Amino acid sequence: MNKEPRFSFNDINFLSRSFQQSRVFLTGFELGIFTVLGEEEKSSDQVAKKIKADPRATNRLLNALCVTGAIKKKNGIFCNSEAAKQYLMEGKPEYQGGLMHSVNLWDSWSNLSKSVKTGGSVKINPITERGDKWFKPFIAAMHNRAFSEAPSLVEQIDLSGVKKVLDVGGGSGAYSMAFVSAGDDICSTVFDLPNVVSMTENYVRDAGLEGKIDTVPGDYNADELPSGFDLVFLSAIIHINSPEQNMELVKKTSIALNPGGRIVISDFIMDDDRIHPSFGAFFALNMLVNSDSGDTYTESEVKEWIEQAGMTFVERKETRSTGLIIGKKDS
């Protein structure tokens, strides 16, 4: 039996101050400090000049970054840690450019208290109205996460009889890449907003999969989905929507499916207590501060949407970081 976690005075002190380390790291990334340091050693004055910032303030920031372990200091000179060289330097193969999305999230999370009082985001624009400054780091962040997880996730899905996949809100196309790589006769269509699919096409081109993955622009809440698919995949979509929007979207997927086709929903599927999995409990608040009506949902809620759409609930599976809900349209 799981014991209740012990909450102590030390926990109070840690939780009340832990935001400081996060902000120090995000500021270092936002100002490009890791890229400026590069493979070399530099003084704080040299870094300040490069990032066009105050020398004293830059020095204090660099000292704090040393405390986090992201960079190192010796004889008054600063350099990147090995991990910073690998992941935080722009131009490196494993550069985590999507971290700018976390920088953007900082502003919305600062309004959590107001959002709890009002019941929704207090400052964010609708997703259809956000520009490249928001979308590019967002899509990059989603691609970094999805690209590493997609192959193992797709392995858990029965792809027998699947030739055409519709990847709704597919972003960079990372999951579509995994689907088409899982079978020579599988093709995929990414359906997403017009300003997103232009980015999708770049990712697909870089992967050399233009002949296997195409795009269709549209808003899945406002437009009908294209039809004639054996599998419709929704990854990280339902948490953006209200229950009513999800009900309608799942109905649209049923229309898009061929007889016998399957819907696969990948998201943070909560237990009925809405505390577990723990990451999902925090993510529900992420959607509170970043959307009008987004949330994390339970298995029973998702099952109801599938059945209301005239499909049959098949099973729930667990992946490394999310849950899979699978439904089937009658033959």
Protein Blocks (a to p, Z undefined) as FASTA:
>chain_A
ZZdddddfklmmmmmmmmmmmmmmmmmmmnommmmnmmadcdfklmmmmnopafklmmmm
mmmmmmnomacceehiacddfklmmmmgghiaklcfklmmmmmmmmmmmmmmmmmmnopa
fkbccfklpcfklmmmmmmmmmmmmmmmmmmmmmmpccehiabdcdehklnommmmmmmm
mpmkbccdddddfklmmmmmmmmmmnopmmmpccddddfklmccdehiabdcdehklmmp
cfklmmmmmmmmmmmpcghiacddddddddfklmacfklmmmmmmmmmmcfkbccddfkl
mmmmmmmnopacfbdcddfkbccddddddZZ
